[in-house]
Amino acid sequence: MATRGGNLHAPADVRVGDRERPATRLPLVVYVLALGTFLMGTTELVVTGLLPEIAGDVQVSVARAGLLITVFAVGMIVGAPLMAMLTLRLPQRLTLILALGVFAAGHVIVALGSSFALLLAARFLTALATGAFWAVANVVAARAAGPAASSRALGVVGAGAMLASVVGVPLGAFAGQVMGWRGPFWALAVLGAAAVALIARQVPRDAGTDGGQAISVRSELSALRSGRLWLALAACTTTTGGVLSTYTYISPLLTDRAHLAARLVPLVLVGFGVGALAGFLVGGRLGDRRPHATTILAPAVTTFLLLAVCLLSAHAVPTVALIALLGLFGLGANPVLISLGVRFAGRAPTLGSALTVSAFNLGTAIGSWIAGLALASPLGATGPALFGTAIAALTLIPTIAIALIQRRRPAA
C-alpha cells in the first residue's frame, strides 16, 4: 500500500527466515542518514561537557544550565510525532533537508546568543528538527534497505547516535576547552549545512511521495489503534529507561562504591559507548532473522547485568566489564523495536517511527528522574542500578506479548 513512507511491503508477520537472506551491502543512503543521526546524537549530549562554561558565560547556575539538556529531551518527545504530522504532505527528501537546515540555524543562534532564554528556545527548536529528521530517516532507511534488511539498516542509522557518545561528545568537550563553548556549536552548524548537500544528493527526489493517494491526519492517526504498536512503544520506553537510569548516575557508583579514580570514569563511559555501538549493529543484523528472539533475549540479559552491577559494585574490575556489556546488550534491541514500530503502524510508518523516538526519550526522562530519587534514598549509589533492573525487567512483558501475538497470526 502506498503511503508517505513508501511501499513498506513487509508486514511484521512476514518472517525473514532461512530462505531469504539480507543483502550483503546496504545502500549508501543508509550511511548518509547515519551521519545525520551522528550529528543529532552529538548535539543532544555535548552540552553535558560544556555546562560549567555555558553557565559562567550566561551568568546562571550549573544546575539551571542543565535545563538545556532537559528542554532538548522535551522537544524530542513532543517534536517527533508533532513534526511527523506537520510535514505529512511533504516529500521525505524535502523534510530531511528542511530539518537539517533548521538544525544548522538553531546552532548558529546558540553560538551567537547571550541570553539564557534565547539558548533554551534555540535548543527546543533544534530538538524539533532532530525529532523530525530521526523519524523520517528511519522510514527512508528501512525502505531503501528493503524488508529483508530493514532492522539492519535501522541499526546502522541508530549506530550513528551511539558513535556520537564515543567520538562526537568527547571531541566536542575537547573543542570547547580549546575554542570556548561556542566553538562546538559553530562546528555542528557547519556540519549540518554540509549534510544538507549529501541528503539532497543521496535521497531520491520521489522518496515519500504518496503515489497519488490522499494522505490525511485521520488515516495517520488510525495507526494508534494497533495494540502491537503500543506494546512496541512500551518496550522502547522501558528498555531505554532501565539502562539510562543506571548510566545517568554511573559516576558516583564507580567512584563511591567501586572506588575507581575519577580520571578513569570517562574511559569506562567510552567502553559503554563502544559496547552500545556494537550492540546496535549486531542487534540490527540479528533482528532481521530473529526479531522476537532478539527483543526478548536482549532485555533478559540486560536485567541480569544490571542485577550483577548491584551485587558486584564494590569491585572495580567486574563492574567495569559489566558496564561495557550493558552497552552491548542494553540497547541491542532498539533497532528491532524501531522496525517493529514502523511496521505495526501500517499505513503511517513515519508516525510509528516518530512515536518510537518519543518513547525512547520518555524512557530516558522517566528513568533518570527515578534514578535521581533512588540516588538520594538510603540505597545510595546502587539505587539507580537497582531501580534500573526493575525497569529493564518490565520490557519482557510487551516483547513476550508481541512474540505470542505474532505466533498466533497466520503467516502473510
C-alpha positions as CSV (number, residue, x, y, z in Angstrom):
1,M,0.0,0.0,0.0
2,A,1.4,3.4,-1.0
3,T,2.0,5.7,2.0
4,R,4.1,8.6,2.9
5,G,6.8,6.1,3.9
6,G,6.6,4.4,0.5
7,N,5.7,0.8,-0.1
8,L,6.6,-0.8,3.1
9,H,5.6,-4.2,1.9
10,A,7.0,-6.2,4.8
11,P,4.4,-6.6,7.5
12,A,5.5,-7.7,10.8
13,D,4.0,-11.1,10.2
14,V,6.5,-12.0,7.5
15,R,9.4,-13.9,8.7
16,V,12.8,-13.2,7.3
17,G,13.9,-16.8,7.6
18,D,16.2,-19.3,6.1
19,R,15.2,-18.8,2.5
20,E,15.6,-15.0,2.4
21,R,18.9,-13.5,3.4
22,P,19.6,-9.8,3.9
23,A,21.6,-8.1,1.2
24,T,25.3,-8.2,1.8
25,R,25.6,-4.4,1.2
26,L,23.3,-1.7,2.4
27,P,22.6,1.3,0.1
28,L,24.8,4.4,0.6
29,V,21.9,6.5,1.7
30,V,21.7,4.5,4.9
31,Y,25.2,5.6,5.9
32,V,24.4,9.2,4.9
33,L,21.4,9.1,7.2
34,A,23.6,7.6,10.0
35,L,25.9,10.7,9.6
36,G,22.8,12.8,10.3
37,T,22.0,10.9,13.4
38,F,25.6,11.2,14.5
39,L,25.2,15.0,14.4
40,M,21.9,14.7,16.2
41,G,23.3,12.5,19.0
42,T,26.3,14.8,19.4
43,T,24.2,17.9,19.9
44,E,21.9,16.2,22.4
45,L,24.8,15.1,24.7
46,V,27.6,17.6,24.0
47,V,26.1,20.1,26.4
48,T,26.9,17.8,29.3
49,G,30.7,18.5,28.9
50,L,30.2,22.3,28.5
51,L,27.8,23.1,31.3
52,P,30.2,25.0,33.6
53,E,31.5,27.2,30.7
54,I,28.0,27.9,29.4
55,A,26.7,28.7,33.0
56,G,29.6,31.1,33.6
57,D,29.2,32.9,30.3
58,V,25.4,33.5,30.5
59,Q,25.5,34.0,34.3
60,V,23.3,31.2,35.5
61,S,24.0,28.3,37.9
62,V,25.2,25.0,36.5
63,A,22.0,23.4,37.7
64,R,20.0,25.9,35.8
65,A,22.2,25.5,32.7
66,G,21.2,21.8,32.9
67,L,17.8,22.9,31.6
68,L,19.5,23.0,28.2
69,I,19.5,19.2,28.3
70,T,16.0,18.9,29.7
71,V,14.4,21.2,27.2
72,F,16.0,19.2,24.4
73,A,14.6,15.9,25.7
74,V,11.1,17.5,26.0
75,G,11.5,18.9,22.4
76,M,12.3,15.4,21.2
77,I,9.3,13.8,23.0
78,V,6.9,16.3,21.7
79,G,8.6,17.2,18.4
80,A,9.0,13.8,16.8
81,P,5.3,12.9,16.4
82,L,4.3,16.6,16.0
83,M,6.7,17.2,13.2
84,A,5.7,13.9,11.6
85,M,2.1,15.2,11.3
86,L,3.0,18.7,10.3
87,T,5.2,17.5,7.4
88,L,2.8,14.8,6.4
89,R,2.2,16.0,2.8
90,L,5.9,16.9,2.2
91,P,8.2,14.5,0.3
92,Q,10.6,12.9,2.8
93,R,13.6,14.2,1.0
94,L,12.4,17.8,1.5
95,T,11.6,17.1,5.1
96,L,15.1,15.8,5.8
97,I,16.6,18.8,4.1
98,L,14.4,21.3,6.0
99,A,15.2,19.5,9.3
100,L,18.9,19.8,8.7
101,G,18.5,23.4,7.7
102,V,16.7,24.2,11.0
103,F,19.3,22.1,12.9
104,A,22.1,24.3,11.5
105,A,20.2,27.5,12.1
106,G,19.5,26.5,15.7
107,H,23.2,26.0,16.4
108,V,24.0,29.4,14.9
109,I,21.5,31.0,17.3
110,V,23.1,29.2,20.2
111,A,26.6,30.1,19.1
112,L,25.7,33.8,18.8
113,G,23.2,34.0,21.8
114,S,24.0,35.8,25.0
115,S,20.6,35.3,26.7
116,F,19.9,32.1,28.5
117,A,16.2,32.2,27.5
118,L,17.3,32.5,23.8
119,L,19.6,29.5,24.3
120,L,16.7,27.5,25.7
121,A,14.4,28.5,22.8
122,A,17.1,27.6,20.2
123,R,17.7,24.2,21.9
124,F,14.0,23.4,21.8
125,L,13.9,24.4,18.1
126,T,16.9,22.2,17.4
127,A,15.1,19.3,19.2
128,L,12.1,19.7,17.0
129,A,14.3,19.5,13.9
130,T,16.1,16.5,15.4
131,G,12.8,14.6,16.0
132,A,11.6,15.3,12.5
133,F,14.9,14.1,10.9
134,W,15.2,11.0,13.0
135,A,11.6,9.9,12.4
136,V,11.8,10.3,8.7
137,A,15.3,8.9,8.5
138,N,14.2,5.6,10.0
139,V,11.5,5.2,7.4
140,V,13.7,6.2,4.4
141,A,16.5,3.8,5.6
142,A,14.1,0.9,6.1
143,R,12.5,1.5,2.7
144,A,15.9,1.8,0.9
145,A,17.2,-1.4,2.5
146,G,14.1,-3.5,1.8
147,P,12.1,-5.8,4.0
148,A,14.9,-8.4,4.4
149,A,17.4,-5.8,5.8
150,S,15.3,-3.2,7.5
151,S,16.4,-3.9,11.1
152,R,20.0,-4.0,9.9
153,A,19.6,-0.6,8.2
154,L,17.9,0.9,11.3
155,G,20.8,-0.5,13.4
156,V,23.2,1.4,11.2
157,V,21.2,4.6,11.5
158,G,20.9,4.3,15.2
159,A,24.6,3.4,15.5
160,G,25.3,7.0,14.3
161,A,23.9,8.3,17.6
162,M,25.8,5.7,19.5
163,L,29.0,6.7,17.8
164,A,28.3,10.3,18.9
165,S,28.8,9.2,22.6
166,V,32.1,7.6,21.7
167,V,33.6,10.2,19.3
168,G,31.3,13.3,18.9
169,V,30.8,14.2,22.6
170,P,34.4,13.8,23.7
171,L,35.6,15.8,20.7
172,G,33.0,18.5,21.4
173,A,34.1,18.7,25.0
174,F,37.8,19.0,24.0
175,A,37.0,21.6,21.3
176,G,35.0,23.5,23.9
177,Q,38.1,23.7,26.2
178,V,40.3,24.8,23.3
179,M,37.9,27.2,21.4
180,G,35.4,28.1,24.0
181,W,32.0,26.6,24.5
182,R,30.6,28.3,21.3
183,G,33.1,26.5,19.1
184,P,31.4,23.1,19.0
185,F,28.0,24.7,18.1
186,W,29.6,26.5,15.2
187,A,31.2,23.2,14.1
188,L,27.8,21.4,14.3
189,A,26.1,24.2,12.3
190,V,28.7,23.9,9.5
191,L,28.4,20.1,9.5
192,G,24.6,20.3,9.5
193,A,24.8,22.6,6.4
194,A,27.2,20.2,4.7
195,A,24.9,17.2,5.4
196,V,22.1,19.0,3.5
197,A,24.1,18.6,0.3
198,L,24.6,14.9,1.0
199,I,21.0,14.3,1.7
200,A,19.9,16.3,-1.4
201,R,22.2,14.1,-3.5
202,Q,21.6,10.7,-2.0
203,V,17.9,10.6,-1.1
204,P,15.7,10.1,-4.2
205,R,13.5,13.0,-5.2
206,D,10.4,10.8,-5.0
207,A,11.1,9.5,-1.5
208,G,7.9,9.6,0.5
209,T,5.6,10.5,-2.3
210,D,2.1,9.2,-1.9
211,G,1.6,7.5,-5.2
212,G,-1.3,9.8,-6.0
213,Q,-3.3,8.7,-2.9
214,A,-4.6,11.2,-0.5
215,I,-2.9,11.5,2.9
216,S,-4.8,12.7,5.8
217,V,-4.2,13.2,9.5
218,R,-7.1,10.8,10.2
219,S,-5.5,8.0,8.2
220,E,-2.2,8.5,10.0
221,L,-3.8,8.5,13.4
222,S,-5.5,5.2,12.6
223,A,-2.2,3.6,13.4
224,L,-2.8,4.4,17.0
225,R,-5.5,1.7,17.1
226,S,-2.8,-1.0,16.8
227,G,-2.3,-2.8,20.0
228,R,1.0,-4.2,18.8
229,L,2.3,-0.7,18.2
230,W,1.6,0.3,21.8
231,L,3.4,-2.9,23.0
232,A,6.4,-1.9,20.9
233,L,6.3,1.6,22.3
234,A,6.1,0.3,25.9
235,A,9.2,-1.8,25.2
236,C,11.0,1.2,23.8
237,T,10.3,3.2,26.9
238,T,11.3,0.5,29.5
239,T,14.4,-0.8,27.7
240,T,15.9,2.7,27.5
241,G,14.6,3.7,30.9
242,G,16.3,0.7,32.6
243,V,19.7,1.3,31.0
244,L,19.8,5.1,31.1
245,S,18.6,5.3,34.7
246,T,21.8,3.5,35.6
247,Y,24.0,5.2,33.1
248,T,23.0,8.7,34.2
249,Y,24.4,8.2,37.6
250,I,27.2,5.7,36.8
251,S,29.9,8.1,38.0
252,P,29.0,8.0,41.8
253,L,28.6,4.2,41.5
254,L,32.2,3.9,40.1
255,T,33.8,6.4,42.5
256,D,31.9,5.8,45.7
257,R,31.2,2.1,45.5
258,A,33.9,0.7,43.2
259,H,36.5,3.2,44.4
260,L,37.6,3.9,40.9
261,A,39.7,7.0,40.3
262,A,37.6,9.9,38.9
263,R,40.0,10.3,36.0
264,L,39.2,6.8,34.8
265,V,35.4,7.3,34.7
266,P,35.5,8.8,31.1
267,L,37.3,5.6,29.9
268,V,34.5,3.5,31.4
269,L,31.9,5.6,29.6
270,V,33.8,5.2,26.4
271,G,33.7,1.4,27.0
272,F,29.9,1.7,27.4
273,G,29.6,3.7,24.2
274,V,31.7,1.2,22.2
275,G,29.5,-1.6,23.5
276,A,26.3,0.3,22.6
277,L,27.6,0.9,19.1
278,A,28.4,-2.8,18.6
279,G,25.0,-3.7,20.2
280,F,23.1,-1.5,17.7
281,L,24.9,-3.0,14.7
282,V,24.7,-6.7,15.9
283,G,21.1,-6.3,17.2
284,G,20.0,-4.8,13.9
285,R,21.6,-7.7,12.0
286,L,20.2,-10.4,14.2
287,G,16.8,-8.7,14.3
288,D,16.2,-9.3,10.6
289,R,16.4,-13.0,11.1
290,R,15.1,-13.5,14.7
291,P,13.3,-10.2,15.7
292,H,11.3,-11.6,18.6
293,A,14.2,-13.7,20.0
294,T,16.3,-10.5,19.9
295,T,13.8,-8.3,21.6
296,I,13.3,-10.9,24.4
297,L,16.9,-12.0,24.9
298,A,18.4,-8.5,25.0
299,P,16.3,-7.2,27.9
300,A,16.6,-10.5,29.7
301,V,20.4,-10.3,29.6
302,T,20.2,-6.6,30.5
303,T,18.2,-7.3,33.6
304,F,20.8,-9.9,34.7
305,L,23.7,-7.5,34.0
306,L,22.1,-4.7,36.0
307,L,21.4,-7.0,38.9
308,A,25.1,-8.1,38.8
309,V,26.1,-4.5,38.8
310,C,24.1,-4.0,42.1
311,L,25.7,-7.1,43.7
312,L,29.3,-6.6,42.5
313,S,29.5,-2.8,42.5
314,A,32.1,-2.8,45.3
315,H,34.6,-4.5,43.0
316,A,36.1,-2.3,40.2
317,V,37.1,-4.8,37.6
318,P,33.9,-6.8,37.3
319,T,31.8,-3.5,37.5
320,V,33.8,-2.0,34.5
321,A,33.3,-5.2,32.5
322,L,29.6,-5.3,33.3
323,I,29.1,-1.7,32.2
324,A,30.7,-2.5,28.8
325,L,28.4,-5.5,28.4
326,L,25.5,-3.3,29.5
327,G,26.2,-1.1,26.5
328,L,26.3,-4.2,24.2
329,F,23.0,-5.8,25.3
330,G,21.2,-2.8,26.9
331,L,20.4,-1.0,23.6
332,G,20.8,-4.0,21.3
333,A,17.0,-4.5,20.8
334,N,16.4,-0.8,19.9
335,P,16.8,-1.1,16.1
336,V,14.4,-4.1,16.1
337,L,11.9,-2.2,18.2
338,I,12.0,0.7,15.8
339,S,11.5,-1.6,12.9
340,L,8.5,-3.2,14.6
341,G,7.1,0.2,15.4
342,V,7.3,1.2,11.8
343,R,5.7,-2.0,10.6
344,F,2.9,-2.1,13.2
345,A,1.9,1.5,12.3
346,G,0.7,0.1,9.0
347,R,-0.3,3.0,6.7
348,A,1.5,5.5,8.9
349,P,5.2,4.4,9.1
350,T,6.6,7.9,9.7
351,L,4.2,8.4,12.7
352,G,5.2,5.0,14.0
353,S,8.9,5.9,13.7
354,A,8.3,9.2,15.4
355,L,6.5,7.6,18.3
356,T,9.4,5.3,18.9
357,V,11.7,8.3,19.1
358,S,9.4,9.9,21.6
359,A,9.2,6.6,23.6
360,F,13.0,6.3,23.8
361,N,13.3,9.9,25.1
362,L,10.3,9.4,27.5
363,G,12.1,6.4,28.9
364,T,15.3,8.4,29.3
365,A,13.4,11.2,31.1
366,I,11.5,8.9,33.5
367,G,14.4,6.6,34.1
368,S,16.8,9.5,35.0
369,W,14.1,11.1,37.3
370,I,13.5,7.8,39.2
371,A,17.3,7.2,39.4
372,G,17.8,10.6,40.9
373,L,15.3,9.8,43.6
374,A,16.9,6.5,44.2
375,L,20.3,8.1,44.5
376,A,19.1,10.4,47.2
377,S,17.4,7.5,49.1
378,P,19.1,5.2,51.7
379,L,20.1,2.9,48.8
380,G,22.7,5.5,47.8
381,A,24.9,4.9,44.7
382,T,23.4,1.5,44.0
383,G,19.9,2.8,44.0
384,P,19.8,3.8,40.3
385,A,21.1,0.4,39.2
386,L,18.5,-1.4,41.4
387,F,15.6,0.5,40.0
388,G,17.1,0.2,36.5
389,T,17.0,-3.6,37.0
390,A,13.3,-3.5,37.7
391,I,12.5,-1.2,34.8
392,A,14.5,-3.3,32.4
393,A,12.7,-6.4,33.5
394,L,9.4,-4.8,32.6
395,T,10.5,-4.9,29.0
396,L,9.9,-8.6,28.9
397,I,6.2,-8.1,29.3
398,P,5.5,-6.3,26.0
399,T,8.2,-8.1,24.0
400,I,6.9,-11.6,25.0
401,A,3.3,-10.5,24.3
402,I,4.3,-9.3,20.8
403,A,6.0,-12.7,20.1
404,L,2.9,-14.6,21.3
405,I,0.6,-12.5,19.2
406,Q,2.8,-12.9,16.1
407,R,3.0,-16.6,16.6
408,R,-0.8,-16.9,16.6
409,R,-1.3,-14.9,13.5
410,P,-1.3,-16.7,10.2
411,A,1.8,-16.2,8.0
412,A,1.3,-13.5,5.4
